[in-house]
Amino acid sequence: MKHIIFPCLFLCLIFSQAFAQEDIIQNHSGLQFYFVNGYAVSYKLPTTGIWKYRINLDFSANYGYQTEENTQASYLRSESDNNRSISITLTPQAYINILTTEYANVYTGGGIFVGYNYSKQTSSSGYHNIMDTANYINVYKEISYTFGLSALLGIEVAVTKNVTAFAESQLYGGKSWSSYKVDNIQSENVPSWQNSSGHGWFVNYSTIRMGISIYF
């Protein structure tokens, strides 16, 4: 419910001020910046026709590192985790305004998308006491690719002559390909590994995303 309430309050606030602003620039190029429910940027191509075009780039990256030690009288145990991931989705889209006023547009459209995801986790642990020493390293890697179609519905409201606020949702459907590899390394033992791969179909719905557009 909060995904609906907050966007509605946001749009009501914008609408209350938009009618005091100058008319939005309709046929110029611009940049859209998403900052609610994910980060992305879109380049809107300049056009004077009914159909509008844009290229959307979603990008995210994460990195985390954690260590832990457990010490007792007879032994020392240490553990560490190193996690990193990157995700990129490129989405060319065409859209059309289905309801237009002097200060607001409701638009819909769609396009294709292609995505790439990579993640790696390295887990290390060590055990040391007077009689024995053992070390373990586990490495998990996953790579996936996605391709399919997208559909969108959004609203854009004028804030100033060159700046708008927008809220939109998108539906994605397509096919994914993934590969997964595990490497296990133990001290004084032969390393072992495991590979797997797969593919399948999926449908995803994005929650309402918001941001601002700057026209130039």
Stockholm file with secondary structure:
# STOCKHOLM 1.0

chainA/1-216         MKHIIFPCLFLCLIFSQAFAQEDIIQNHSGLQFYFVNGYAVSYKLPTTGIWKYRINLDFSANYGYQTEENTQASYLRSESDNNRSISITLTPQAYINILTTEYANVYTGGGIFVGYNYSKQTSSSGYHNIMDTANYINVYKEISYTFGLSALLGIEVAVTKNVTAFAESQLYGGKSWSSYKVDNIQSENVPSWQNSSGHGWFVNYSTIRMGISIYF
#=GR chainA/1-216 SS CHHHHHHHHHHHHHHHHHTTSCCCCCSSCEEEEEEESSCEEEEECCCCSSEEEEEEEEEEEEEEEEEEEEECSSEEEEEEEEEEEEEEEEEEEEEEEEEECSSEEEEEEEEEEEEEEEEEEEEEEEEEESSCEEEEEEEEEEEEEEEEEEEEEEEEEESSSSEEEEEEEEEEEEEEEEEEEEEEEETTSCCEEEEEEEEEEEEEECCCEEEEEEEC
#=GC SS_cons         CHHHHHHHHHHHHHHHHHTTSCCCCCSSCEEEEEEESSCEEEEECCCCSSEEEEEEEEEEEEEEEEEEEEECSSEEEEEEEEEEEEEEEEEEEEEEEEEECSSEEEEEEEEEEEEEEEEEEEEEEEEEESSCEEEEEEEEEEEEEEEEEEEEEEEEEESSSSEEEEEEEEEEEEEEEEEEEEEEEETTSCCEEEEEEEEEEEEEECCCEEEEEEEC
//
